[in-house]
Amino acid sequence: MRDVAVVSFAASGVARETESNEIELIVPVLAEAMAQSGLQKSEIDFVCSGSLDYLFGGPFAFVAGVDAVGAVPPIRESHVEMDAAWALYEAWTYIQTGEIDTALIYGFSKSSIGDVQEILTLQTDPYNTLPLWPSATDMAALQARAYLEANDLDARVLAEIAARSQRNAMGNACAVRSGDVTIEQLLAAPKVADPLRESDVFVTSDGAAAIVLAADDVARRVCRRPAWIRGIEHRIEAHNLGLRDLTRSESTATAGAAAGALSGKVDIAELHAQFSHEILVLSDALGLDPIATSINPSGGPLAGNCLMAAGLSRIGEVAMRIFAGTADRGIAHATSGPCLQQNMVAVLEGEAHG
Amino acid sequence: MGKELAAVIGVGQTAHRSSRKDVSMAGLVREAALEALVDANMTWKDIDAVVIGKAPDMFEGIAMPELYLADALGAVGKPMMRVHTAGSVGGSTAIVATKLVTSGVHKRVLTVSYEKQSESNATWGLSVPMPFSAPLVAGAGGFFAPLIRSYMHRSGAPRHIGHLVAVKDRLAALRNPKAHLHIPDIDLKMVEESFMLWDPIRYLDTCPSSDGAMALVIGAEDVADRSDSPKAWIHAMAMRSEPTMFAKRDQVNPLAGRACAKELYGQAGITDPRKDFDCAEVYVPFSWFEPMWLENLGFCAEGEGWKLTEAGATAPSGDIPWNPSGGVLSSNPIGASGMVRFGEVAQQVRGRAGDFQVELKTGRALGHAYGGGSQFFSMWVVGNRKPGA
């Protein structure tokens, strides 16, 4: 495999963007990611994005992205109707063919214009599950309860995670929910879907995230300390919740092992955990030690979940800390589907200084 | 092309119909996938990864349907991806799947694309009212008709050219049992007398709305070498995108299409597409797009495409058959239509095209798809011998 690295990362996030449309949300983020990389538009060999038509409210949300990139003259470009972490995976495989050296990846959404819970329900089996109209939070609550009961825990552990997320997010400009809250304050709030409280459920943000990938010498030339992708793997599970053991994330464990997640120290892990309990399920699957590893130092999706970009941002958040030298090796995780149906694990590493 | 060679070693396709009420969406994709696996002498467990593609989710009302379809496509425990690049998606999906092999990441990839148009209404799905823009409810035909009129004006093509394509592709479809439209008594008069939809597009100048799915099994060189199944070696792949609108954009003969073909032909060593290919399956959803794409793809000089069509060069009996399967004009499961083009040329070079098999001389063929406002392109070249052999 070729050595491929993340060489720049930019992201935005606000609770509700009222001034800008999708194109205007993307443009500044792309500009920042490109400026960080120092590459010119003509030096980008491939562009790949992730978005969701239903969040956009019409067909072809990705066409907004083609406008934002300014694809004149025409570009090599593709799109996944998935979180942009999978767009990064597509670009990574393209670079692995040896035909190209660089790629620009982005994801975006302006979810404040729609009903996100209702849209996520449209992901479910249209014949057997959709007619029950379960929301994403309803389904997550089933998983949370299964996990707590299997591990003899109560909702206090969820509040601890939620409080830590909000504290961590105080330093994150893209976060839309942050603050120094106590566990007791959070536990005093009513449950929205037993055992989950509002603080255990992701908050959406409007925005975008972008990453530039580069191979070998190009990465070394444009980035002082590239975040090398040492492994990147993803797996999907059965859709029907009744066919899965919800107390475990088997696909995360398999993808993590295949990516080599555990074959070295883990300074930082950014997990695409959209509900408090998912931090526990994912940490189990990846064998993370919460003392040795800083988990979601950005606050994660509980502090701001820009749908279709949040998974890509997890990769970016790890890369950013490797660029800065505050971490040497980290794990990024992205997810899709109800109750962690599909999961990606990427292992990023910086070379020793010197 | 890439680190590893790749070949199509299995092809599966559903029958295309206006309403496949006999199957669910999962049943539809599974039907195509199973046929491709059987063709490749494989079972579900042989597959390393699954790549699925389709056009806008609003065509069926399911967001990110790959999640629900994971079980039906045997993807559980495996990597799965979902591609969406508008009408070109069937082609793009095959390309994304092939790159998983040419990169050396996987050995055997199943790729599937589908549309079940009967679940909804594509024209309405394309015409959702958006803020600050007038809802035209014009659908694709309303968008493309002005481009066709512009082509007629620029080239001086007579009005019957489109009708000739409409007749040619429907006659070809009579040899393809999986085609949606079978109109045995089709002739020029019937097309000319069909009602006007969007001037100059008459009813029989348009594609149908179909339910259907297409599946391919892509294998790495060593897998293909060991396989008893005939191979379509993938010689070249290219994709290009441009914005819907920009100053001086040529919407009739788009730069993105020309640039895509140029990169493709460069990879495959194609210098004269009319001679170097035995046939082409090209995305022609409205009849007039045959002469327009003949020019865009360099089969003739600009302004000359309609003359090739008129002379019968693109008929099954012509020197460069276009859409011998009947094409998009005879079956249009939108998200799958691009992959149907890619798969039909694979079948041609594998010698598996049945009653619409063309004569193999160069052993190479062109698959093409486009989408959006003539702005997204994906293409590939397949051959019955390894590239360079």
Interface residues (C-beta under 8 A of the other chain):
Chain A: M1 V47 L52 D53 Y54 G57 G58 P59 F60 F62 V63 V66 D67 G70 A71 V72 P73 P74 I75 R76 E77 S78 H79 V80 E81 M82 W86 Y89 E90 T93 Y94 Q96 T97 G98 E99 I119 L120 L122 Q123 T124 D125 P126 Y127 L130 E233 H234 R235 I236 E237 A238 H239 N240 L243 E250 S251 T254 S336 G337 P338 Q341 Q342
Chain B: M1 G2 K3 S24 M25 A55 P56 D57 M58 F59 E60 G61 I62 A63 M64 E66 L67 Y68 L69 A70 D71 A75 V76 G77 K78 P79 M80 M81 R82 V83 H84 T85 A86 S92 I95 V96 K99 L100 T102 S103 G104 V105 G125 L126 V128 M130 A238 M239 R240 S241 E242 P243 T244 F246 L255 A256 A259 C260 G372 Q375 F376
